[in-house]
Amino acid sequence: MNTKAETVSYASSIDREQVTSKLTLKNVAELAGRVLIAGLFLLSGVGKITAYAATAGYMASMGVPGGMLPLVIATEVLGSLAIILGWQTRVVSFLMAGFTLLTGFLFHANFADQTQMIMFMKNLSIAGAFLLLTVNGAGPISLDSKSR
């Protein structure tokens, strides 16, 4: 069966550029997916800035030095902006997957508490989405695509 997806994958590079430059449902969905997953981290990073002392205290209560908070904020804000813009998406999403897993294990490892278990599973799911971005890249509506 010869579907459009098969045709695209076997098209010449000139044809592929013409096909991927269009605003297709796939291209827009890739962009929307990046914005939705990264938006969570952007809002979280900005929230940590506005509640800096409380966040540092919470981190310290969980055994993580509050002095690491600037690194956490930079990771969340800059990482999310890179994902949204589609800049160095494969590398940044791989690092964000690691960050998300690490925060899950550090802050949501009380599996006896159902809420913490759900939060941990949420982190696992988000890490999975970042790993999908690592493998598939940002798509044609991205800075990565423009730099090729």
mmCIF file of the C-alpha atoms, coordinates in Angstrom:
data_MODEL
# 
_entry.id   MODEL 
# 
loop_
_atom_site.group_PDB 
_atom_site.id 
_atom_site.type_symbol 
_atom_site.label_atom_id 
_atom_site.label_alt_id 
_atom_site.label_comp_id 
_atom_site.label_asym_id 
_atom_site.label_entity_id 
_atom_site.label_seq_id 
_atom_site.pdbx_PDB_ins_code 
_atom_site.Cartn_x 
_atom_site.Cartn_y 
_atom_site.Cartn_z 
_atom_site.occupancy 
_atom_site.B_iso_or_equiv 
_atom_site.pdbx_formal_charge 
_atom_site.auth_seq_id 
_atom_site.auth_comp_id 
_atom_site.auth_asym_id 
_atom_site.auth_atom_id 
_atom_site.pdbx_PDB_model_num 
ATOM 1   C CA . MET A 1 1   ? 0.000  0.000  0.000  1.00 0.00 ? 1   MET A CA 1 
ATOM 2   C CA . ASN A 1 2   ? 1.455  3.342  -1.015 1.00 0.00 ? 2   ASN A CA 1 
ATOM 3   C CA . THR A 1 3   ? 0.468  5.965  1.537  1.00 0.00 ? 3   THR A CA 1 
ATOM 4   C CA . LYS A 1 4   ? 1.545  9.579  1.678  1.00 0.00 ? 4   LYS A CA 1 
ATOM 5   C CA . ALA A 1 5   ? 3.815  8.813  4.658  1.00 0.00 ? 5   ALA A CA 1 
ATOM 6   C CA . GLU A 1 6   ? 5.638  6.153  2.637  1.00 0.00 ? 6   GLU A CA 1 
ATOM 7   C CA . THR A 1 7   ? 5.956  8.520  -0.295 1.00 0.00 ? 7   THR A CA 1 
ATOM 8   C CA . VAL A 1 8   ? 7.422  11.211 1.933  1.00 0.00 ? 8   VAL A CA 1 
ATOM 9   C CA . SER A 1 9   ? 9.949  8.873  3.513  1.00 0.00 ? 9   SER A CA 1 
ATOM 10  C CA . TYR A 1 10  ? 11.228 7.728  0.108  1.00 0.00 ? 10  TYR A CA 1 
ATOM 11  C CA . ALA A 1 11  ? 11.058 11.119 -1.617 1.00 0.00 ? 11  ALA A CA 1 
ATOM 12  C CA . SER A 1 12  ? 14.189 12.877 -2.792 1.00 0.00 ? 12  SER A CA 1 
ATOM 13  C CA . SER A 1 13  ? 15.636 15.591 -0.551 1.00 0.00 ? 13  SER A CA 1 
ATOM 14  C CA . ILE A 1 14  ? 14.104 18.311 -2.732 1.00 0.00 ? 14  ILE A CA 1 
ATOM 15  C CA . ASP A 1 15  ? 10.647 16.742 -2.491 1.00 0.00 ? 15  ASP A CA 1 
ATOM 16  C CA . ARG A 1 16  ? 11.092 16.189 1.250  1.00 0.00 ? 16  ARG A CA 1 
ATOM 17  C CA . GLU A 1 17  ? 11.888 19.892 1.795  1.00 0.00 ? 17  GLU A CA 1 
ATOM 18  C CA . GLN A 1 18  ? 8.749  20.882 -0.096 1.00 0.00 ? 18  GLN A CA 1 
ATOM 19  C CA . VAL A 1 19  ? 6.584  18.463 1.883  1.00 0.00 ? 19  VAL A CA 1 
ATOM 20  C CA . THR A 1 20  ? 8.008  19.314 5.324  1.00 0.00 ? 20  THR A CA 1 
ATOM 21  C CA . SER A 1 21  ? 7.851  23.067 4.790  1.00 0.00 ? 21  SER A CA 1 
ATOM 22  C CA . LYS A 1 22  ? 4.038  22.949 4.741  1.00 0.00 ? 22  LYS A CA 1 
ATOM 23  C CA . LEU A 1 23  ? 1.926  23.495 7.841  1.00 0.00 ? 23  LEU A CA 1 
ATOM 24  C CA . THR A 1 24  ? 0.623  19.967 8.117  1.00 0.00 ? 24  THR A CA 1 
ATOM 25  C CA . LEU A 1 25  ? -1.217 18.475 11.070 1.00 0.00 ? 25  LEU A CA 1 
ATOM 26  C CA . LYS A 1 26  ? 1.909  16.459 11.929 1.00 0.00 ? 26  LYS A CA 1 
ATOM 27  C CA . ASN A 1 27  ? 4.167  19.515 11.901 1.00 0.00 ? 27  ASN A CA 1 
ATOM 28  C CA . VAL A 1 28  ? 1.798  21.628 13.992 1.00 0.00 ? 28  VAL A CA 1 
ATOM 29  C CA . ALA A 1 29  ? 1.210  18.726 16.412 1.00 0.00 ? 29  ALA A CA 1 
ATOM 30  C CA . GLU A 1 30  ? 4.983  18.362 16.906 1.00 0.00 ? 30  GLU A CA 1 
ATOM 31  C CA . LEU A 1 31  ? 5.248  22.054 17.741 1.00 0.00 ? 31  LEU A CA 1 
ATOM 32  C CA . ALA A 1 32  ? 2.212  21.922 20.040 1.00 0.00 ? 32  ALA A CA 1 
ATOM 33  C CA . GLY A 1 33  ? 3.631  18.861 21.801 1.00 0.00 ? 33  GLY A CA 1 
ATOM 34  C CA . ARG A 1 34  ? 6.937  20.647 22.410 1.00 0.00 ? 34  ARG A CA 1 
ATOM 35  C CA . VAL A 1 35  ? 5.149  23.717 23.767 1.00 0.00 ? 35  VAL A CA 1 
ATOM 36  C CA . LEU A 1 36  ? 2.896  21.653 26.046 1.00 0.00 ? 36  LEU A CA 1 
ATOM 37  C CA . ILE A 1 37  ? 5.657  19.537 27.562 1.00 0.00 ? 37  ILE A CA 1 
ATOM 38  C CA . ALA A 1 38  ? 8.121  22.400 27.924 1.00 0.00 ? 38  ALA A CA 1 
ATOM 39  C CA . GLY A 1 39  ? 5.480  24.826 29.197 1.00 0.00 ? 39  GLY A CA 1 
ATOM 40  C CA . LEU A 1 40  ? 5.275  22.830 32.411 1.00 0.00 ? 40  LEU A CA 1 
ATOM 41  C CA . PHE A 1 41  ? 8.986  23.397 33.057 1.00 0.00 ? 41  PHE A CA 1 
ATOM 42  C CA . LEU A 1 42  ? 8.907  27.049 32.013 1.00 0.00 ? 42  LEU A CA 1 
ATOM 43  C CA . LEU A 1 43  ? 6.096  27.810 34.469 1.00 0.00 ? 43  LEU A CA 1 
ATOM 44  C CA . SER A 1 44  ? 7.796  25.766 37.177 1.00 0.00 ? 44  SER A CA 1 
ATOM 45  C CA . GLY A 1 45  ? 11.108 27.585 36.706 1.00 0.00 ? 45  GLY A CA 1 
ATOM 46  C CA . VAL A 1 46  ? 9.473  31.008 36.807 1.00 0.00 ? 46  VAL A CA 1 
ATOM 47  C CA . GLY A 1 47  ? 7.505  29.910 39.892 1.00 0.00 ? 47  GLY A CA 1 
ATOM 48  C CA . LYS A 1 48  ? 10.751 28.958 41.618 1.00 0.00 ? 48  LYS A CA 1 
ATOM 49  C CA . ILE A 1 49  ? 12.111 32.451 40.937 1.00 0.00 ? 49  ILE A CA 1 
ATOM 50  C CA . THR A 1 50  ? 9.066  34.108 42.484 1.00 0.00 ? 50  THR A CA 1 
ATOM 51  C CA . ALA A 1 51  ? 9.126  31.772 45.509 1.00 0.00 ? 51  ALA A CA 1 
ATOM 52  C CA . TYR A 1 52  ? 12.891 31.435 45.790 1.00 0.00 ? 52  TYR A CA 1 
ATOM 53  C CA . ALA A 1 53  ? 13.257 31.152 49.581 1.00 0.00 ? 53  ALA A CA 1 
ATOM 54  C CA . ALA A 1 54  ? 10.374 28.702 49.962 1.00 0.00 ? 54  ALA A CA 1 
ATOM 55  C CA . THR A 1 55  ? 11.703 26.525 47.134 1.00 0.00 ? 55  THR A CA 1 
ATOM 56  C CA . ALA A 1 56  ? 15.247 26.532 48.560 1.00 0.00 ? 56  ALA A CA 1 
ATOM 57  C CA . GLY A 1 57  ? 13.813 25.542 51.944 1.00 0.00 ? 57  GLY A CA 1 
ATOM 58  C CA . TYR A 1 58  ? 11.793 22.712 50.426 1.00 0.00 ? 58  TYR A CA 1 
ATOM 59  C CA . MET A 1 59  ? 14.831 21.432 48.548 1.00 0.00 ? 59  MET A CA 1 
ATOM 60  C CA . ALA A 1 60  ? 16.875 21.500 51.755 1.00 0.00 ? 60  ALA A CA 1 
ATOM 61  C CA . SER A 1 61  ? 14.145 19.607 53.617 1.00 0.00 ? 61  SER A CA 1 
ATOM 62  C CA . MET A 1 62  ? 14.413 16.878 50.976 1.00 0.00 ? 62  MET A CA 1 
ATOM 63  C CA . GLY A 1 63  ? 18.194 16.656 51.358 1.00 0.00 ? 63  GLY A CA 1 
ATOM 64  C CA . VAL A 1 64  ? 19.081 18.704 48.268 1.00 0.00 ? 64  VAL A CA 1 
ATOM 65  C CA . PRO A 1 65  ? 21.229 21.783 48.951 1.00 0.00 ? 65  PRO A CA 1 
ATOM 66  C CA . GLY A 1 66  ? 19.261 24.991 48.394 1.00 0.00 ? 66  GLY A CA 1 
ATOM 67  C CA . GLY A 1 67  ? 22.376 26.366 46.692 1.00 0.00 ? 67  GLY A CA 1 
ATOM 68  C CA . MET A 1 68  ? 21.520 24.177 43.694 1.00 0.00 ? 68  MET A CA 1 
ATOM 69  C CA . LEU A 1 69  ? 18.357 26.188 43.053 1.00 0.00 ? 69  LEU A CA 1 
ATOM 70  C CA . PRO A 1 70  ? 19.925 28.558 40.478 1.00 0.00 ? 70  PRO A CA 1 
ATOM 71  C CA . LEU A 1 71  ? 21.024 25.520 38.446 1.00 0.00 ? 71  LEU A CA 1 
ATOM 72  C CA . VAL A 1 72  ? 17.531 24.025 38.714 1.00 0.00 ? 72  VAL A CA 1 
ATOM 73  C CA . ILE A 1 73  ? 15.926 27.286 37.582 1.00 0.00 ? 73  ILE A CA 1 
ATOM 74  C CA . ALA A 1 74  ? 18.352 27.625 34.668 1.00 0.00 ? 74  ALA A CA 1 
ATOM 75  C CA . THR A 1 75  ? 17.706 24.031 33.628 1.00 0.00 ? 75  THR A CA 1 
ATOM 76  C CA . GLU A 1 76  ? 13.941 24.456 33.701 1.00 0.00 ? 76  GLU A CA 1 
ATOM 77  C CA . VAL A 1 77  ? 13.740 27.877 32.056 1.00 0.00 ? 77  VAL A CA 1 
ATOM 78  C CA . LEU A 1 78  ? 16.513 27.570 29.472 1.00 0.00 ? 78  LEU A CA 1 
ATOM 79  C CA . GLY A 1 79  ? 15.786 23.917 28.744 1.00 0.00 ? 79  GLY A CA 1 
ATOM 80  C CA . SER A 1 80  ? 12.113 24.592 28.169 1.00 0.00 ? 80  SER A CA 1 
ATOM 81  C CA . LEU A 1 81  ? 12.821 27.573 25.913 1.00 0.00 ? 81  LEU A CA 1 
ATOM 82  C CA . ALA A 1 82  ? 15.234 25.457 23.862 1.00 0.00 ? 82  ALA A CA 1 
ATOM 83  C CA . ILE A 1 83  ? 12.599 22.722 23.481 1.00 0.00 ? 83  ILE A CA 1 
ATOM 84  C CA . ILE A 1 84  ? 9.855  25.205 22.542 1.00 0.00 ? 84  ILE A CA 1 
ATOM 85  C CA . LEU A 1 85  ? 12.074 26.866 19.938 1.00 0.00 ? 85  LEU A CA 1 
ATOM 86  C CA . GLY A 1 86  ? 13.366 23.529 18.734 1.00 0.00 ? 86  GLY A CA 1 
ATOM 87  C CA . TRP A 1 87  ? 17.021 24.426 19.309 1.00 0.00 ? 87  TRP A CA 1 
ATOM 88  C CA . GLN A 1 88  ? 19.426 21.522 19.914 1.00 0.00 ? 88  GLN A CA 1 
ATOM 89  C CA . THR A 1 89  ? 16.306 19.512 20.658 1.00 0.00 ? 89  THR A CA 1 
ATOM 90  C CA . ARG A 1 90  ? 17.852 16.049 20.724 1.00 0.00 ? 90  ARG A CA 1 
ATOM 91  C CA . VAL A 1 91  ? 20.579 16.981 23.216 1.00 0.00 ? 91  VAL A CA 1 
ATOM 92  C CA . VAL A 1 92  ? 18.394 19.217 25.398 1.00 0.00 ? 92  VAL A CA 1 
ATOM 93  C CA . SER A 1 93  ? 15.531 16.720 25.524 1.00 0.00 ? 93  SER A CA 1 
ATOM 94  C CA . PHE A 1 94  ? 17.940 13.940 26.542 1.00 0.00 ? 94  PHE A CA 1 
ATOM 95  C CA . LEU A 1 95  ? 19.257 16.123 29.369 1.00 0.00 ? 95  LEU A CA 1 
ATOM 96  C CA . MET A 1 96  ? 15.720 17.132 30.378 1.00 0.00 ? 96  MET A CA 1 
ATOM 97  C CA . ALA A 1 97  ? 14.722 13.444 30.509 1.00 0.00 ? 97  ALA A CA 1 
ATOM 98  C CA . GLY A 1 98  ? 17.580 12.841 32.952 1.00 0.00 ? 98  GLY A CA 1 
ATOM 99  C CA . PHE A 1 99  ? 16.647 15.918 34.987 1.00 0.00 ? 99  PHE A CA 1 
ATOM 100 C CA . THR A 1 100 ? 13.016 14.780 35.138 1.00 0.00 ? 100 THR A CA 1 
ATOM 101 C CA . LEU A 1 101 ? 13.960 11.274 36.292 1.00 0.00 ? 101 LEU A CA 1 
ATOM 102 C CA . LEU A 1 102 ? 16.351 12.660 38.893 1.00 0.00 ? 102 LEU A CA 1 
ATOM 103 C CA . THR A 1 103 ? 13.733 15.012 40.326 1.00 0.00 ? 103 THR A CA 1 
ATOM 104 C CA . GLY A 1 104 ? 11.216 12.173 40.410 1.00 0.00 ? 104 GLY A CA 1 
ATOM 105 C CA . PHE A 1 105 ? 13.540 9.992  42.460 1.00 0.00 ? 105 PHE A CA 1 
ATOM 106 C CA . LEU A 1 106 ? 14.590 12.844 44.772 1.00 0.00 ? 106 LEU A CA 1 
ATOM 107 C CA . PHE A 1 107 ? 11.228 14.441 45.457 1.00 0.00 ? 107 PHE A CA 1 
ATOM 108 C CA . HIS A 1 108 ? 8.555  11.809 44.754 1.00 0.00 ? 108 HIS A CA 1 
ATOM 109 C CA . ALA A 1 109 ? 10.031 8.527  46.002 1.00 0.00 ? 109 ALA A CA 1 
ATOM 110 C CA . ASN A 1 110 ? 7.586  8.040  48.886 1.00 0.00 ? 110 ASN A CA 1 
ATOM 111 C CA . PHE A 1 111 ? 5.618  5.311  47.125 1.00 0.00 ? 111 PHE A CA 1 
ATOM 112 C CA . ALA A 1 112 ? 3.482  4.644  50.205 1.00 0.00 ? 112 ALA A CA 1 
ATOM 113 C CA . ASP A 1 113 ? 1.814  8.014  49.535 1.00 0.00 ? 113 ASP A CA 1 
ATOM 114 C CA . GLN A 1 114 ? -0.502 7.638  46.535 1.00 0.00 ? 114 GLN A CA 1 
ATOM 115 C CA . THR A 1 115 ? -0.082 11.297 45.542 1.00 0.00 ? 115 THR A CA 1 
ATOM 116 C CA . GLN A 1 116 ? 3.690  10.949 45.513 1.00 0.00 ? 116 GLN A CA 1 
ATOM 117 C CA . MET A 1 117 ? 3.407  7.740  43.484 1.00 0.00 ? 117 MET A CA 1 
ATOM 118 C CA . ILE A 1 118 ? 1.259  9.550  40.913 1.00 0.00 ? 118 ILE A CA 1 
ATOM 119 C CA . MET A 1 119 ? 3.742  12.448 40.798 1.00 0.00 ? 119 MET A CA 1 
ATOM 120 C CA . PHE A 1 120 ? 6.571  9.956  40.288 1.00 0.00 ? 120 PHE A CA 1 
ATOM 121 C CA . MET A 1 121 ? 4.674  8.259  37.450 1.00 0.00 ? 121 MET A CA 1 
ATOM 122 C CA . LYS A 1 122 ? 4.027  11.707 35.917 1.00 0.00 ? 122 LYS A CA 1 
ATOM 123 C CA . ASN A 1 123 ? 7.772  12.319 35.932 1.00 0.00 ? 123 ASN A CA 1 
ATOM 124 C CA . LEU A 1 124 ? 8.366  8.959  34.255 1.00 0.00 ? 124 LEU A CA 1 
ATOM 125 C CA . SER A 1 125 ? 5.824  9.821  31.558 1.00 0.00 ? 125 SER A CA 1 
ATOM 126 C CA . ILE A 1 126 ? 7.374  13.214 30.918 1.00 0.00 ? 126 ILE A CA 1 
ATOM 127 C CA . ALA A 1 127 ? 10.831 11.637 30.708 1.00 0.00 ? 127 ALA A CA 1 
ATOM 128 C CA . GLY A 1 128 ? 9.391  9.244  28.122 1.00 0.00 ? 128 GLY A CA 1 
ATOM 129 C CA . ALA A 1 129 ? 8.115  12.177 26.062 1.00 0.00 ? 129 ALA A CA 1 
ATOM 130 C CA . PHE A 1 130 ? 11.554 13.788 26.230 1.00 0.00 ? 130 PHE A CA 1 
ATOM 131 C CA . LEU A 1 131 ? 13.137 10.525 25.076 1.00 0.00 ? 131 LEU A CA 1 
ATOM 132 C CA . LEU A 1 132 ? 10.747 10.474 22.107 1.00 0.00 ? 132 LEU A CA 1 
ATOM 133 C CA . LEU A 1 133 ? 11.943 13.988 21.266 1.00 0.00 ? 133 LEU A CA 1 
ATOM 134 C CA . THR A 1 134 ? 15.529 12.769 21.618 1.00 0.00 ? 134 THR A CA 1 
ATOM 135 C CA . VAL A 1 135 ? 14.938 10.075 19.012 1.00 0.00 ? 135 VAL A CA 1 
ATOM 136 C CA . ASN A 1 136 ? 12.624 11.955 16.626 1.00 0.00 ? 136 ASN A CA 1 
ATOM 137 C CA . GLY A 1 137 ? 13.867 15.534 16.915 1.00 0.00 ? 137 GLY A CA 1 
ATOM 138 C CA . ALA A 1 138 ? 11.804 18.697 16.895 1.00 0.00 ? 138 ALA A CA 1 
ATOM 139 C CA . GLY A 1 139 ? 10.292 18.459 13.441 1.00 0.00 ? 139 GLY A CA 1 
ATOM 140 C CA . PRO A 1 140 ? 10.264 20.997 10.630 1.00 0.00 ? 140 PRO A CA 1 
ATOM 141 C CA . ILE A 1 141 ? 8.838  23.925 12.638 1.00 0.00 ? 141 ILE A CA 1 
ATOM 142 C CA . SER A 1 142 ? 12.002 24.441 14.664 1.00 0.00 ? 142 SER A CA 1 
ATOM 143 C CA . LEU A 1 143 ? 15.341 26.189 14.743 1.00 0.00 ? 143 LEU A CA 1 
ATOM 144 C CA . ASP A 1 144 ? 16.971 22.777 14.269 1.00 0.00 ? 144 ASP A CA 1 
ATOM 145 C CA . SER A 1 145 ? 15.180 22.423 10.943 1.00 0.00 ? 145 SER A CA 1 
ATOM 146 C CA . LYS A 1 146 ? 16.196 25.906 9.827  1.00 0.00 ? 146 LYS A CA 1 
ATOM 147 C CA . SER A 1 147 ? 19.876 25.258 10.560 1.00 0.00 ? 147 SER A CA 1 
ATOM 148 C CA . ARG A 1 148 ? 20.045 22.185 8.311  1.00 0.00 ? 148 ARG A CA 1 
# 
